[in-house]
Amino acid sequence: MEISKELEEHRRTFAATLRKKSIPHSSLDVASETLQFLRKVVVYEKYETIV
């Protein structure tokens, strides 16, 4: 899988996780999900494409 497609998949998963309305998300849950997503972005992307 291409890196950009893999990141897009992670982005969609991240957004879907935050959209779930069954249980309200705590700030810690949102921060943890955001951190996990950003870690994946840093691992897969180059600095020039992040900025």
N, C-alpha and C positions, 0 to 999 in steps of 0.2 A: 504494500500500500504506500502511496506517495505520502511524504511528510505533510504536505498541505491538506490532503484528504483526511489523514489521521488526526490532525489538529482540529479540523472542522468537525469531525466525529466527536472529539473530546469536548469541543465548544457546545455542540448540541446536547450532549449528555449533561454537561454542567448546567446549561440553561433549563433543561427539562427537570433536573433535580431541584432547582430553585423554584420552578413553577408549580410543583406539587402542592396542592392545597389541603391535603388530608390532615397534615399536622403542621402547625406553624413552626417555622424554622427559628432556632435561637441564633443570636449573633455569633456564637461560637461555631455553630454548624455552617453558617454562611461563610465565615472567615476560613474555616477548614476547607470547604469546597473551593473557595477562591484560591487559596494557597496551593491546593493540589493542581488546579487547572494552570495556574501561573508556572508551577514547576514543570509541567509538561511543555508549556510554551517555550520556556528557557532551554529545556533539553533538546527540543526539536528545531527551534528556529535560530537564525543568525541574528546578531545584534542589529544589523542594518534593517532587517525586516520587522523587528519588534518596534523600533522607533518610528 
